[in-house]
Amino acid sequence: MTASAMNHDLLSGVLRSVRLRGALYFHVSGKRDWVAEAPPSRDIAAAVLPGSEHVIEFHAVTSGECWAATIGAAPVRLRAGDLVLFPQGDPHVISSAPGMRAPADQAGYFARQSQRLPFVLHLGAHQTCIAHAAGESPDTTLVCGFLGCDLRPFNPLVAALPRMMHLPSSSEWNWGLQCMRQAAVEASDLQPGGNAMLERLSEMLFIDAVRQYLGKLPEESSGWLAGLRDRFVGRALALMHADPAEAWTVAELGRQVGLSRSAFHERFADMIGQTPMHYLAHWRMQAGAALLRDTTATVATVAREVGYESEASFSRAFKRCVGKSPTAWRRQAGN
């Protein structure tokens, strides 16, 4: 396997370990002056994706144009075919013109409605649920959805994403737009298997959005995603993820990737924002959590699988990281 392939597989492994799960829920249409405001995703997570620790919201413009912004930030213009995501779960506004804010109760309305999803939201004249006149078509339509994932013990991907991701329409994204339009139809008239289809569509859209974002990162970028494509750091990340139980040292990782100990340590820390050993310790916790959740292996076995010599040392490190013992974590995860 080439270094490039290993790095790409690394992204897949992280996405699996943090329990990526999605659902596409509602269709928004706006006429004349309209605005929709979403509260912090943590405020509606229990309603839209029960059991998810963190929720990412995304919006695809299927026709017309509008503006999007996190609260307090400069707005970005969206056109038909564009996708916008809010990876950190920030409160945000989608509107017909820049600088608009919704009535104080709209976020509450949204949270109440999302308890009986899917639903259709018509917006006009600064109000929610304004039906269009007979024969009148909306100026703008969007398909909006949610994607859930775990943040703990360690999710390097979400931390590496910006507060807002805007993916302009392109030939590469055309398939995604068609999927979103189909999802809007599916959500309004669920057929057998419809929920599973909607979940998979939103997961695919998010993964493709991350890949497009990664492909457009400037060469001088830093962070976990930039590290994936770095010849030296990416190889080191792949080695640690592939075998977290190995007794890795900075010197050995440097030797494996072709750098001196000091040069590797400096390059890794500058790009990832933490030392190689600090990163390895966090990844071992994430790998251990996945084993606790997805297998029936004993805690002692899990400890050995992620590089700990004893169950006690693993349990202490795990509790420091997530605030719960491995047994309590497993019980909460339902295994």
N, C-alpha and C positions, 0 to 999 in steps of 0.2 A: 504494500500500500504506500502510495506516495505521501510526502509530507502534506501536500495540499489536500489530498483525500482524507487524511487523518484529521486535519483541522476542521473540515466540513463535517465529518462524522462526530467530532467533538460537540458541535452545535446541536446535532440531533440528540446526542446523549444528554446534554443539559436540558433540552426541551422535554425529554422523557422523564428525567429525574425530578423535575419541578411540577409534575402533574399538570401539564397544559391541558385545559379543557375549555371548550367554548360553546356558546349558544347565540344564535342570531335571533333577535326578539322583535324589533319594531321598525315601522316604516313611518317616516316623517314627511309631511308635505307642507309647503309654505306658500301663501298667496299674499302679494303686496308687501306691507311691512310686517315682518314676523321675527320672532326670536325664541329660541329654546335654550334653557340654561340647565346644565347638569351639576348636581352637587358632588362633593368628593365621593369617589367610588366606594370608599369604606362605608358611607352612609346608606348605600343601597345594595351592597354586596350580598347581604343575607337574603334579600328579596329576589335578586336576579340570578345569582349563582350560589345557592346554599352550600356551605362547606368549603368555599374557596377563601383562602387567606388574603388574596390580592386580586383585584379586578381591573382589567384594562378595557377602556371603552374605545370603540372605533366607529367611524362614520364614512360612508361612501356616497358621493353625489352621483345619483343616477340620471338626473336631468337638471338643467338650469345652472345657477351659480349662487354662492353665498360666502359668508366669512366665518372663520373659526379662530378662537383664541382661548388660552388659559386666562383665568381671571387676573386682570392687572397687566397682562402682556400685550404686545402689539398684535393685531389681528392679521391673518393670512387669508388671501382670497382663494376660494375653491371653485373649480369649474367641473362640468360634467366629466366623470371618469376619474376624478381625484379621490384619494383616500387620505383620511387624517386619523391618527391614533394618539391616545393620551396614556403612554405606558406607566406613568407614575400615579395615575388615578386622580389627577388634579381636577378641581371644579373648572368648568369651561362653558363657553357660549358659542352657539351656532346661530347666525342671524342673517337677515337679508341685507344689512348694511353694517359697516364697522362701528364699534363703540356702543352698541345697544346692550341693554340688560333686561332680563325678564322680570315680571312682577314677583314679589317676594314669595308668593305661594306656589309658583310653578314647579320648583324643585320638589316640594312636598307632593304636588299632584303627580309628578313623574314617579316618585317613590311608591305612591299608593297604587298607581296603575301597573307598575312593573311586578306587582304581586300576582297579576293575572295575565301574564304574557302568553302569546304575543298580542300586541295591540297596535292600533293605528292612531297616530297623533296628527291632527290637522291644525295648522297654526295660521293666524291672520290677525291683523290689527292689534298686535301685542297681546293676544289672548290665546288660551289653549282650547282645543276642541271646537273650533269654529268651522262648521261645515261649509264647503264651497257651494256657491249658487248652482242651480241646475245647468249643466252643460259647461260650467266654468272649470278650466283645468288649472292646476297649481303652477306657480312660477318655478318652484324648485322642489325636487324630491330627493330624499336621502334614505338609505338603508343603514340602520344603526345596530350595533351588537356589542357583546361583552365577551371577554376572554378571561378565565380565571387561572391562577397559578399559585404555587407556594413561594413565599419569600424566605422562609426558614427551613433548614438551618442556613442555607447559602444559595443565593440565586444571582450569579454574576451577570447574567444576561439583562435582567430588568434594570439593575443598577447602572448598566452601560448605555441604556437608551435615553434619549432626550425627553423632556417633559411633553413635547408635542412632536410627532413625526408627520410630515406632509409628503405624500407621494403623488406628484402630479401625474395626470393621465399620460400613458405612453403605450406604444405597441406591445411592450412586454407585459403591461398591466391589463391589456384588453380582456384577457381570459378572466381576470379577477372581477372586472366590472360585469361581465356576463353572469358570473357566479352570483354576484350580489343581487342582480336583477331577478335571477331565478330563485334566490333565497327569499326575496320579498314576496314572490308569488307563493312559495312553499309555506312561509310563515303565516300568510293570511288564510290558508286552507290546508292545514296539515293532513297529510296522507299517512298510511302505515309506514313506519320507518322515518317519518319526517324529522323528528327530533334528532335522531342520530345523524341524518344528512346535514342539518343545520349546524350541529356541533362540529362536524368534520370540516365543513366549509369555512367556518370562522377560524378554526385552527390552521387550515391551509393558507388562508389569507394572511394571517399574522406571520406565519413562517416565511411566506414569500416577501412580505413587507420587510422583515428583518434582513433577508438576503439582499433585497434591493438597497436597503440602507447601508449595509456592509459594503456592497459593491461601489457605493458612491462616497464613502468616507475619504477625506483627503489623505494623502500619503503621510502627512506629518501628524495624524491623529494619534491619540493615546486612548487607553481604556481596554476593557476585555475584548470587545469585538475587533479592535485594531490589532490586539495581540494575536488573534486567531490567524491573521494573514501574514504576520511577521515570521520570517524564516526561522529565527532562533526561539523567540518566545512561544510561537505557535507549536513548535515541535516539543518544547518543554511542557506546555499545557497538555498536549496529547499524551505524553509519557505519564504524567501524574494522573490523568483521568483514566488511562487504560489500566494502570496498576497502582492504585493508591496504597496497597499494602507493602509495596517495595520500600526499603529503607533508604529513601532518596536523601541525598545531601546536595547542597549547592554546587559543590565541586563535581559530583557525579553527573548532575544534570548539565552543568556546563560542558563537561567532557562529551556527553552524548550529543549535544547540539553543536559542538565545535567552537566553544568560547572558553576563555579562561574563567576561573571562579569569579574573580572580581568583575570582569566585563559582563558576564552573564547576570550576576546579581544586580548590577547597576541597570542593565538594559531591561530586565524583568520588572524591577521596582519602578523605574521611570514610566514604563508603559502600562502596567497593570495597577499601580498605585499601592502595592503591598509587596513584601518580600516573598520569594519563592516558598519558603517554609511556612510563612503565615498563610499563604494561599493553599498550600497542601493541607494544612490542618483544617481549614474551613471545608475544603472539598471532601476530606475524609468524613466529616460530619454529615455532609449532604449524601454521600454514598451510603453511609451507615443508615441514615434515615430512610432512604429508598429501600434498602434491604429489610429494615424493620417493617416497613409498610407493605412490601410486595411479596415477602416470603415468610415462612414459618421458622426460619433459622433461629437458634437460640441467641441470646444477647452475646454470649461468649463467642459463638461462631461469627457473628457479625463483627465483633471487635477484631478478631483475627483477620477477617476479610478486608478490613480497612486499615490494617497496620498497627494495631494495638496488641501488646503482649498479654494484657490481662483484661478481663471483663470490668474490673474495678476502675482501672485507669481510663478505659473508654467511657464508662458511665459517668465519671466525674467530668471528663471533657465535654461529653454530650450535654449534660445538665448545665454546665457553664455557658454553652453556646445557645441552647434553646429554652432554658428555664424549666425543663422537665426531664425526668429520668427516661432512659430508653424504653422501659416497660410502660410508663405513662404515655409516652409518645405513640407507641404501638397501639395501645388501647384507644387513644383518641382517633387514630387513623383507621380503626375498625378492623385491625388484623388480629 
